[in-house]
Amino acid sequence: MKMKKIIVNTSDGKYPIYIGNGLSNYFGNFLRMNNLFPSKVLLVIDDKLPKKMVKKIKESYKKKIFSIYLHSNEKNKSQKTVDKIINILLKNDFNRNDCLVSIGGGILGDLSAFAASIFKRGLLYINIPTTLLAQVDSSIGGKTGINSKFGKNLIGSFYQPKFVISDTTFLKSLPKREILCGYAEIFKHSLISDRNFFYYLDDNIQKIINLEKNYIERSIFKSCIIKRNIVEKDFKENGLRKILNFGHTFGHAYEAALEYSSNLNHGEAVILGLSSAAKFSQDIKILSTNEYNLISQHIRKVSRKFFLKNYFKERHIQKIVKFMKIDKKNSDDKINLILIKKIGNVNFNKKFTIEKIQKFFLSYFNTI
C-alpha cells in the first residue's frame, strides 16, 4: 500500500492518519496494525457511497459487522439520529472493546464520534472520511457535535479516533460542488498559517479541484499537517486552536439563517464566511486592501457565485446576527471573531458589539 502517514499526538491520545488511494480496502489490515481486534463492528455509512467500495470494507474484516445507512445532511445531525445508532449498539450488546466506524463526510463523522463517546463512556471509534471536507478538517482533532434548534454543533464532546483512513478514491465519486466544499478548509488553513501554501493553491487551483493526483494529495497532506500542528498545541481550544474558527462564526450563522438548506452547504458557507471575515478585517483596518484583494481574487478563481447577495438580502441581517450572537464561542453580549492581519497570520478573538456587526452588514450589502 502506497500511503502518507501523519501522527496526531494530543493530551487526549495519539493516533495515525493514513492518506492514499484505495486504502479503505485494507480496513481489516489497519485494525490489526493498530492492535485492535473488535468482535463486533458497526458501520455508519453515507447512503450515497458506492456500494462496491463499502462491500470491500466489509469483506476486509471477518467478524460480525452491522450497518446503518444514513442520509447525510445537517438536519440528520441530531440527537434523534444519535439515538438510532445507540439503540443498534445496545440491542446487539456491543461492549467498549467493540468498534463504531464512520464511513462518510463530516456530518456522519461528527455524530458517529459523539455516539461513540457517550456509549458506555467510550466505544472504540474509527473514521473513514469520504469527502474532501472531512479528510482535511473534521477528521482531525477529535471534535464531535450535533445540531439543535438553537444552532450548529452546540451539543458535543472531544473524542479521538483510534485511526483515520483518508482514501482519496472516494473523492472521485463526489460532485464538483463537494470538492469545492472541502477546498474551503484547505484554503482556510493556508490563510491562517502558511503564506507559501496560499501561493501554491493560487497557482494550482484548477489542478487541485480537478483532483489531479499529485496536487490533491499534496494539498490534503499539507492541510492536515497545518491542522495537526495547531490541535497538538491546543487540544481543548483554550487558545491557539481558536484560529481554526476563522470565517466560521459568519459561516455557521449563514447556514443556520437558511435553516441548513441544501442551497448552501457547509463548505460554501465557510467560503462566504472567510470572505466576510476578511472584509470585516479590512473594514476595521487590520488587513490591507492589497491583502484583501489577494483573498477575494482567489475566491473568484474558485467560483464566481460566492457572493453574499446570491444567498441573502438586507432583511436577513438581524437573523444572521442573532445566530452569530448565540455561537458557542461567545461568553457575553458581544460577538467574538477571529480576524486576519495578513495572509498566514490571524488574530485571536476580538469582541464586537451587535450594533457594529449590523453596521458592517449594511455596508457590506451596499458594496458587494
C-alpha positions as a Markdown table, in Angstrom:
| # | Residue | x | y | z |
|---|---|---|---|---|
| 1 | Met | 0.0 | 0.0 | 0.0 |
| 2 | Lys | 1.4 | 3.4 | -1.0 |
| 3 | Met | 0.4 | 6.0 | 1.5 |
| 4 | Lys | 1.3 | 9.0 | 3.6 |
| 5 | Lys | 1.1 | 8.8 | 7.4 |
| 6 | Ile | 0.6 | 11.6 | 9.9 |
| 7 | Ile | 0.7 | 11.1 | 13.7 |
| 8 | Val | -1.6 | 13.3 | 15.8 |
| 9 | Asn | -0.4 | 13.4 | 19.4 |
| 10 | Thr | -2.7 | 15.3 | 21.8 |
| 11 | Ser | -3.1 | 15.3 | 25.6 |
| 12 | Asp | -6.2 | 13.1 | 25.0 |
| 13 | Gly | -4.4 | 10.4 | 22.9 |
| 14 | Lys | -2.2 | 9.6 | 19.9 |
| 15 | Tyr | -3.5 | 8.2 | 16.6 |
| 16 | Pro | -2.4 | 7.9 | 12.9 |
| 17 | Ile | -4.0 | 9.4 | 9.8 |
| 18 | Tyr | -3.4 | 7.4 | 6.7 |
| 19 | Ile | -3.7 | 9.2 | 3.3 |
| 20 | Gly | -3.6 | 7.4 | 0.0 |
| 21 | Asn | -5.5 | 5.8 | -2.9 |
| 22 | Gly | -7.6 | 2.6 | -2.2 |
| 23 | Leu | -6.7 | 2.3 | 1.5 |
| 24 | Ser | -10.2 | 1.5 | 2.7 |
| 25 | Asn | -10.0 | -1.9 | 1.0 |
| 26 | Tyr | -7.5 | -2.8 | 3.7 |
| 27 | Phe | -9.6 | -1.8 | 6.7 |
| 28 | Gly | -9.0 | -5.1 | 8.4 |
| 29 | Asn | -5.3 | -4.8 | 8.0 |
| 30 | Phe | -5.3 | -1.3 | 9.6 |
| 31 | Leu | -7.2 | -2.7 | 12.6 |
| 32 | Arg | -4.5 | -5.4 | 13.1 |
| 33 | Met | -1.7 | -2.9 | 12.5 |
| 34 | Asn | -3.1 | -0.8 | 15.4 |
| 35 | Asn | -3.6 | -3.9 | 17.7 |
| 36 | Leu | -7.4 | -3.6 | 17.5 |
| 37 | Phe | -9.5 | -6.8 | 17.4 |
| 38 | Pro | -13.2 | -6.0 | 18.0 |
| 39 | Ser | -15.6 | -8.9 | 17.9 |
| 40 | Lys | -18.4 | -6.6 | 16.6 |
| 41 | Val | -18.3 | -3.6 | 14.3 |
| 42 | Leu | -21.0 | -1.1 | 13.5 |
| 43 | Leu | -20.5 | 0.8 | 10.2 |
| 44 | Val | -22.3 | 4.1 | 10.0 |
| 45 | Ile | -22.5 | 4.6 | 6.2 |
| 46 | Asp | -23.5 | 7.5 | 3.9 |
| 47 | Asp | -26.3 | 6.1 | 1.8 |
| 48 | Lys | -24.8 | 7.8 | -1.4 |
| 49 | Leu | -21.5 | 5.9 | -1.3 |
| 50 | Pro | -20.6 | 3.4 | -4.0 |
| 51 | Lys | -21.8 | 0.0 | -2.8 |
| 52 | Lys | -18.8 | -1.8 | -4.2 |
| 53 | Met | -16.4 | 0.2 | -2.0 |
| 54 | Val | -18.5 | -0.4 | 1.1 |
| 55 | Lys | -18.6 | -4.1 | 0.3 |
| 56 | Lys | -14.8 | -4.3 | 0.1 |
| 57 | Ile | -14.5 | -2.6 | 3.5 |
| 58 | Lys | -16.9 | -5.2 | 5.0 |
| 59 | Glu | -15.0 | -8.1 | 3.3 |
| 60 | Ser | -11.7 | -7.0 | 4.7 |
| 61 | Tyr | -12.6 | -7.9 | 8.3 |
| 62 | Lys | -14.1 | -11.3 | 9.0 |
| 63 | Lys | -16.1 | -10.5 | 12.2 |
| 64 | Lys | -19.7 | -9.7 | 12.9 |
| 65 | Ile | -20.4 | -6.5 | 11.1 |
| 66 | Phe | -23.6 | -4.4 | 11.4 |
| 67 | Ser | -24.5 | -1.5 | 9.2 |
| 68 | Ile | -26.7 | 1.6 | 9.3 |
| 69 | Tyr | -27.1 | 3.7 | 6.2 |
| 70 | Leu | -27.9 | 7.4 | 6.8 |
| 71 | His | -28.7 | 10.3 | 4.5 |
| 72 | Ser | -26.0 | 12.9 | 5.2 |
| 73 | Asn | -27.5 | 16.3 | 5.9 |
| 74 | Glu | -27.4 | 18.9 | 8.7 |
| 75 | Lys | -31.0 | 18.0 | 9.7 |
| 76 | Asn | -29.9 | 14.4 | 10.5 |
| 77 | Lys | -27.0 | 15.6 | 12.6 |
| 78 | Ser | -29.3 | 15.4 | 15.6 |
| 79 | Gln | -30.0 | 13.7 | 18.9 |
| 80 | Lys | -32.6 | 11.6 | 17.2 |
| 81 | Thr | -30.0 | 10.1 | 14.8 |
| 82 | Val | -27.6 | 9.5 | 17.6 |
| 83 | Asp | -30.3 | 7.6 | 19.4 |
| 84 | Lys | -30.8 | 5.3 | 16.4 |
| 85 | Ile | -27.1 | 4.5 | 16.5 |
| 86 | Ile | -27.0 | 3.9 | 20.2 |
| 87 | Asn | -30.1 | 1.7 | 20.0 |
| 88 | Ile | -28.3 | -0.6 | 17.5 |
| 89 | Leu | -25.3 | -0.8 | 19.8 |
| 90 | Leu | -27.5 | -1.6 | 22.8 |
| 91 | Lys | -29.7 | -4.1 | 21.0 |
| 92 | Asn | -26.7 | -6.1 | 19.8 |
| 93 | Asp | -24.8 | -6.0 | 23.1 |
| 94 | Phe | -21.7 | -4.0 | 22.0 |
| 95 | Asn | -19.1 | -3.6 | 24.6 |
| 96 | Arg | -16.3 | -1.0 | 25.0 |
| 97 | Asn | -13.8 | -3.2 | 23.1 |
| 98 | Asp | -16.1 | -3.3 | 20.0 |
| 99 | Cys | -16.0 | -0.7 | 17.4 |
| 100 | Leu | -18.0 | 2.0 | 15.6 |
| 101 | Val | -16.8 | 3.1 | 12.2 |
| 102 | Ser | -18.0 | 6.2 | 10.3 |
| 103 | Ile | -17.8 | 5.9 | 6.5 |
| 104 | Gly | -18.9 | 9.3 | 5.2 |
| 105 | Gly | -18.4 | 13.0 | 5.4 |
| 106 | Gly | -18.0 | 15.3 | 8.3 |
| 107 | Ile | -21.7 | 15.1 | 9.3 |
| 108 | Leu | -21.6 | 11.4 | 9.8 |
| 109 | Gly | -18.2 | 11.6 | 11.4 |
| 110 | Asp | -19.3 | 14.2 | 13.9 |
| 111 | Leu | -22.5 | 12.4 | 15.0 |
| 112 | Ser | -20.8 | 8.9 | 15.0 |
| 113 | Ala | -17.9 | 10.1 | 17.1 |
| 114 | Phe | -20.4 | 11.7 | 19.5 |
| 115 | Ala | -22.4 | 8.5 | 19.8 |
| 116 | Ala | -19.1 | 6.5 | 20.4 |
| 117 | Ser | -18.1 | 9.0 | 23.1 |
| 118 | Ile | -21.3 | 8.6 | 25.1 |
| 119 | Phe | -21.9 | 4.8 | 24.6 |
| 120 | Lys | -20.8 | 3.2 | 27.9 |
| 121 | Arg | -18.5 | 6.2 | 28.3 |
| 122 | Gly | -16.4 | 5.4 | 25.3 |
| 123 | Leu | -16.5 | 2.9 | 22.5 |
| 124 | Leu | -13.7 | 2.3 | 20.0 |
| 125 | Tyr | -14.1 | 4.7 | 17.1 |
| 126 | Ile | -12.6 | 4.8 | 13.7 |
| 127 | Asn | -13.1 | 7.4 | 11.0 |
| 128 | Ile | -13.1 | 6.7 | 7.2 |
| 129 | Pro | -13.8 | 10.2 | 5.8 |
| 130 | Thr | -15.1 | 10.1 | 2.3 |
| 131 | Thr | -15.4 | 13.8 | 1.4 |
| 132 | Leu | -12.5 | 16.2 | 0.9 |
| 133 | Leu | -14.0 | 18.5 | 3.6 |
| 134 | Ala | -13.9 | 15.7 | 6.1 |
| 135 | Gln | -10.4 | 14.5 | 5.1 |
| 136 | Val | -8.8 | 17.9 | 5.7 |
| 137 | Asp | -10.9 | 19.2 | 8.6 |
| 138 | Ser | -13.4 | 17.3 | 10.8 |
| 139 | Ser | -11.4 | 14.0 | 10.8 |
| 140 | Ile | -8.5 | 15.8 | 12.6 |
| 141 | Gly | -8.7 | 17.0 | 16.2 |
| 142 | Gly | -11.4 | 15.0 | 18.0 |
| 143 | Lys | -14.2 | 17.4 | 18.0 |
| 144 | Thr | -17.7 | 15.8 | 17.9 |
| 145 | Gly | -21.0 | 17.5 | 17.7 |
| 146 | Ile | -24.7 | 17.6 | 16.7 |
| 147 | Asn | -27.1 | 20.4 | 16.0 |
| 148 | Ser | -30.1 | 21.7 | 17.8 |
| 149 | Lys | -32.8 | 24.2 | 17.1 |
| 150 | Phe | -30.6 | 26.8 | 18.9 |
| 151 | Gly | -27.7 | 26.4 | 16.5 |
| 152 | Lys | -25.0 | 24.3 | 14.9 |
| 153 | Asn | -22.7 | 22.0 | 17.0 |
| 154 | Leu | -23.9 | 23.2 | 20.3 |
| 155 | Ile | -24.0 | 19.6 | 21.8 |
| 156 | Gly | -20.8 | 17.7 | 21.6 |
| 157 | Ser | -17.6 | 16.4 | 23.2 |
| 158 | Phe | -13.9 | 15.9 | 22.4 |
| 159 | Tyr | -13.2 | 12.2 | 21.4 |
| 160 | Gln | -10.3 | 10.9 | 19.4 |
| 161 | Pro | -10.5 | 8.1 | 16.8 |
| 162 | Lys | -8.1 | 5.1 | 17.1 |
| 163 | Phe | -7.1 | 5.9 | 13.5 |
| 164 | Val | -8.3 | 7.7 | 10.3 |
| 165 | Ile | -8.2 | 6.3 | 6.8 |
| 166 | Ser | -8.4 | 9.1 | 4.2 |
| 167 | Asp | -8.9 | 7.2 | 1.0 |
| 168 | Thr | -8.7 | 9.5 | -2.0 |
| 169 | Thr | -10.6 | 7.0 | -4.2 |
| 170 | Phe | -13.8 | 8.2 | -2.6 |
| 171 | Leu | -13.2 | 11.7 | -3.9 |
| 172 | Lys | -13.8 | 10.6 | -7.5 |
| 173 | Ser | -17.4 | 9.8 | -6.7 |
| 174 | Leu | -18.1 | 13.3 | -5.5 |
| 175 | Pro | -19.8 | 16.1 | -7.5 |
| 176 | Lys | -17.6 | 19.2 | -8.1 |
| 177 | Arg | -19.7 | 21.1 | -5.5 |
| 178 | Glu | -18.5 | 18.8 | -2.8 |
| 179 | Ile | -14.9 | 19.2 | -3.9 |
| 180 | Leu | -15.3 | 22.9 | -3.6 |
| 181 | Cys | -16.6 | 22.5 | -0.1 |
| 182 | Gly | -13.5 | 20.6 | 1.0 |
| 183 | Tyr | -11.3 | 23.1 | -0.7 |
| 184 | Ala | -12.8 | 25.8 | 1.6 |
| 185 | Glu | -11.0 | 24.3 | 4.6 |
| 186 | Ile | -7.7 | 23.8 | 2.6 |
| 187 | Phe | -7.9 | 27.5 | 1.7 |
| 188 | Lys | -8.6 | 28.5 | 5.3 |
| 189 | His | -5.6 | 26.6 | 6.5 |
| 190 | Ser | -3.4 | 28.5 | 4.1 |
| 191 | Leu | -4.8 | 31.8 | 5.3 |
| 192 | Ile | -4.3 | 31.2 | 9.0 |
| 193 | Ser | -0.9 | 29.6 | 8.9 |
| 194 | Asp | 1.1 | 29.4 | 5.6 |
| 195 | Arg | 1.5 | 32.1 | 3.0 |
| 196 | Asn | 3.6 | 29.9 | 0.8 |
| 197 | Phe | 0.9 | 27.3 | 0.8 |
| 198 | Phe | -1.6 | 30.0 | -0.2 |
| 199 | Tyr | 0.6 | 30.8 | -3.2 |
| 200 | Tyr | 0.8 | 27.1 | -4.1 |
| 201 | Leu | -3.0 | 26.9 | -4.0 |
| 202 | Asp | -3.4 | 30.1 | -6.0 |
| 203 | Asp | -1.1 | 28.8 | -8.8 |
| 204 | Asn | -2.7 | 25.3 | -8.9 |
| 205 | Ile | -6.3 | 25.8 | -8.0 |
| 206 | Gln | -7.8 | 24.2 | -11.1 |
| 207 | Lys | -5.5 | 21.1 | -10.9 |
| 208 | Ile | -6.5 | 20.6 | -7.3 |
| 209 | Ile | -10.2 | 21.0 | -7.9 |
| 210 | Asn | -9.9 | 18.6 | -10.8 |
| 211 | Leu | -8.3 | 16.0 | -8.4 |
| 212 | Glu | -5.0 | 15.7 | -10.3 |
| 213 | Lys | -3.3 | 13.1 | -8.1 |
| 214 | Asn | 0.0 | 14.9 | -7.1 |
| 215 | Tyr | -1.7 | 18.2 | -6.5 |
| 216 | Ile | -4.7 | 16.9 | -4.5 |
| 217 | Glu | -2.7 | 14.6 | -2.3 |
| 218 | Arg | -0.1 | 17.3 | -1.6 |
| 219 | Ser | -2.9 | 19.7 | -0.7 |
| 220 | Ile | -4.6 | 17.2 | 1.6 |
| 221 | Phe | -1.3 | 16.3 | 3.3 |
| 222 | Lys | -0.2 | 19.9 | 3.8 |
| 223 | Ser | -3.6 | 20.9 | 5.1 |
| 224 | Cys | -3.7 | 18.0 | 7.6 |
| 225 | Ile | -0.2 | 19.0 | 8.8 |
| 226 | Ile | -1.3 | 22.6 | 9.5 |
| 227 | Lys | -4.4 | 21.5 | 11.4 |
| 228 | Arg | -2.4 | 18.7 | 13.3 |
| 229 | Asn | 0.2 | 21.2 | 14.4 |
| 230 | Ile | -2.5 | 23.6 | 15.8 |
| 231 | Val | -4.5 | 20.8 | 17.5 |
| 232 | Glu | -1.5 | 19.3 | 19.2 |
| 233 | Lys | -0.7 | 22.6 | 20.8 |
| 234 | Asp | -4.2 | 23.3 | 22.0 |
| 235 | Phe | -6.4 | 20.3 | 22.0 |
| 236 | Lys | -9.3 | 21.8 | 24.1 |
| 237 | Glu | -9.5 | 25.1 | 22.2 |
| 238 | Asn | -8.4 | 27.3 | 25.0 |
| 239 | Gly | -6.2 | 29.5 | 22.9 |
| 240 | Leu | -4.4 | 28.8 | 19.6 |
| 241 | Arg | -6.9 | 26.3 | 18.2 |
| 242 | Lys | -9.5 | 29.1 | 18.1 |
| 243 | Ile | -7.8 | 30.4 | 14.9 |
| 244 | Leu | -9.3 | 27.3 | 13.1 |
| 245 | Asn | -12.7 | 29.1 | 13.6 |
| 246 | Phe | -11.6 | 31.8 | 11.2 |
| 247 | Gly | -14.6 | 32.6 | 9.0 |
| 248 | His | -16.8 | 30.0 | 10.8 |
| 249 | Thr | -18.7 | 32.4 | 13.1 |
| 250 | Phe | -20.0 | 34.0 | 9.9 |
| 251 | Gly | -20.4 | 30.7 | 8.1 |
| 252 | His | -22.3 | 28.9 | 10.7 |
| 253 | Ala | -24.7 | 31.8 | 11.1 |
| 254 | Tyr | -25.3 | 31.7 | 7.3 |
| 255 | Glu | -26.2 | 28.0 | 7.4 |
| 256 | Ala | -28.5 | 28.5 | 10.4 |
| 257 | Ala | -30.2 | 31.5 | 8.9 |
| 258 | Leu | -31.1 | 29.4 | 5.9 |
| 259 | Glu | -32.2 | 26.6 | 8.2 |
| 260 | Tyr | -29.4 | 24.3 | 6.8 |
| 261 | Ser | -30.9 | 24.4 | 3.4 |
| 262 | Ser | -29.3 | 22.4 | 0.6 |
| 263 | Asn | -29.0 | 25.7 | -1.3 |
| 264 | Leu | -26.0 | 26.5 | 0.9 |
| 265 | Asn | -23.9 | 23.6 | 2.3 |
| 266 | His | -21.2 | 23.8 | 5.0 |
| 267 | Gly | -18.2 | 24.3 | 2.7 |
| 268 | Glu | -19.9 | 27.0 | 0.7 |
| 269 | Ala | -20.9 | 28.8 | 3.9 |
| 270 | Val | -17.3 | 28.6 | 5.1 |
| 271 | Ile | -16.1 | 30.3 | 1.9 |
| 272 | Leu | -18.7 | 33.0 | 2.3 |
| 273 | Gly | -17.6 | 33.3 | 6.0 |
| 274 | Leu | -13.9 | 33.6 | 5.0 |
| 275 | Ser | -14.8 | 36.3 | 2.6 |
| 276 | Ser | -16.9 | 38.1 | 5.2 |
| 277 | Ala | -14.2 | 37.8 | 7.9 |
| 278 | Ala | -11.5 | 39.2 | 5.5 |
| 279 | Lys | -13.8 | 42.1 | 4.5 |
| 280 | Phe | -14.5 | 42.8 | 8.2 |
| 281 | Ser | -10.8 | 42.8 | 8.9 |
| 282 | Gln | -10.2 | 45.2 | 6.1 |
| 283 | Asp | -13.0 | 47.5 | 7.3 |
| 284 | Ile | -11.5 | 47.9 | 10.8 |
| 285 | Lys | -8.1 | 48.4 | 9.1 |
| 286 | Ile | -6.1 | 45.4 | 10.4 |
| 287 | Leu | -5.9 | 43.9 | 6.9 |
| 288 | Ser | -4.6 | 45.9 | 4.0 |
| 289 | Thr | -6.6 | 46.4 | 0.8 |
| 290 | Asn | -3.9 | 44.6 | -1.2 |
| 291 | Glu | -4.1 | 41.6 | 1.1 |
| 292 | Tyr | -7.9 | 41.6 | 0.9 |
| 293 | Asn | -7.8 | 41.7 | -2.8 |
| 294 | Leu | -5.5 | 38.7 | -3.0 |
| 295 | Ile | -8.0 | 36.7 | -0.9 |
| 296 | Ser | -11.1 | 37.9 | -2.8 |
| 297 | Gln | -9.5 | 37.3 | -6.2 |
| 298 | His | -8.6 | 33.8 | -5.2 |
| 299 | Ile | -12.2 | 33.1 | -4.1 |
| 300 | Arg | -13.3 | 34.3 | -7.6 |
| 301 | Lys | -10.9 | 31.7 | -9.1 |
| 302 | Val | -12.7 | 29.0 | -7.0 |
| 303 | Ser | -16.2 | 30.1 | -8.1 |
| 304 | Arg | -17.9 | 33.4 | -9.1 |
| 305 | Lys | -21.0 | 32.5 | -7.2 |
| 306 | Phe | -19.6 | 33.1 | -3.7 |
| 307 | Phe | -21.2 | 36.5 | -3.0 |
| 308 | Leu | -23.4 | 37.1 | 0.0 |
| 309 | Lys | -26.1 | 38.8 | -2.2 |
| 310 | Asn | -26.6 | 35.5 | -4.0 |
| 311 | Tyr | -27.9 | 34.0 | -0.8 |
| 312 | Phe | -29.2 | 36.8 | 1.4 |
| 313 | Lys | -31.0 | 40.2 | 1.3 |
| 314 | Glu | -30.7 | 43.1 | 3.8 |
| 315 | Arg | -33.8 | 41.9 | 5.5 |
| 316 | His | -31.8 | 38.8 | 6.7 |
| 317 | Ile | -29.2 | 40.8 | 8.6 |
| 318 | Gln | -31.0 | 40.6 | 12.0 |
| 319 | Lys | -31.4 | 36.8 | 11.7 |
| 320 | Ile | -27.8 | 36.3 | 10.7 |
| 321 | Val | -26.6 | 38.4 | 13.6 |
| 322 | Lys | -28.9 | 36.6 | 16.0 |
| 323 | Phe | -27.2 | 33.3 | 15.1 |
| 324 | Met | -23.7 | 34.9 | 15.4 |
| 325 | Lys | -24.6 | 36.0 | 18.9 |
| 326 | Ile | -25.5 | 32.5 | 20.1 |
| 327 | Asp | -22.4 | 31.0 | 18.7 |
| 328 | Lys | -20.8 | 28.8 | 21.4 |
| 329 | Lys | -17.6 | 30.8 | 21.4 |
| 330 | Asn | -19.3 | 33.9 | 22.8 |
| 331 | Ser | -19.5 | 34.3 | 26.6 |
| 332 | Asp | -21.2 | 37.8 | 26.9 |
| 333 | Asp | -23.3 | 40.2 | 24.9 |
| 334 | Lys | -20.6 | 40.7 | 22.4 |
| 335 | Ile | -19.6 | 38.6 | 19.3 |
| 336 | Asn | -16.2 | 37.0 | 19.2 |
| 337 | Leu | -14.4 | 37.0 | 15.8 |
| 338 | Ile | -11.1 | 35.6 | 14.6 |
| 339 | Leu | -9.7 | 38.2 | 12.2 |
| 340 | Ile | -6.8 | 38.3 | 9.7 |
| 341 | Lys | -3.9 | 40.7 | 9.7 |
| 342 | Lys | -2.2 | 39.3 | 6.6 |
| 343 | Ile | -2.2 | 36.0 | 4.7 |
| 344 | Gly | -0.7 | 33.4 | 7.1 |
| 345 | Asn | -1.3 | 35.5 | 10.2 |
| 346 | Val | -4.6 | 35.8 | 12.1 |
| 347 | Asn | -5.6 | 37.5 | 15.3 |
| 348 | Phe | -7.1 | 35.7 | 18.3 |
| 349 | Asn | -10.6 | 36.5 | 19.5 |
| 350 | Lys | -11.7 | 40.1 | 19.3 |
| 351 | Lys | -15.1 | 41.2 | 20.6 |
| 352 | Phe | -17.6 | 43.4 | 18.8 |
| 353 | Thr | -21.0 | 44.7 | 19.7 |
| 354 | Ile | -24.1 | 43.6 | 17.8 |
| 355 | Glu | -24.5 | 47.1 | 16.5 |
| 356 | Lys | -21.0 | 47.0 | 15.0 |
| 357 | Ile | -21.8 | 43.7 | 13.2 |
| 358 | Gln | -25.1 | 45.0 | 11.9 |
| 359 | Lys | -23.5 | 48.2 | 10.6 |
| 360 | Phe | -20.9 | 46.1 | 8.8 |
| 361 | Phe | -23.5 | 44.0 | 7.1 |
| 362 | Leu | -25.4 | 47.1 | 6.0 |
| 363 | Ser | -22.3 | 48.5 | 4.4 |
| 364 | Tyr | -21.3 | 45.1 | 3.0 |
| 365 | Phe | -24.6 | 44.6 | 1.2 |
| 366 | Asn | -24.2 | 48.0 | -0.4 |
| 367 | Thr | -20.7 | 47.4 | -1.7 |
| 368 | Ile | -20.6 | 43.8 | -3.0 |
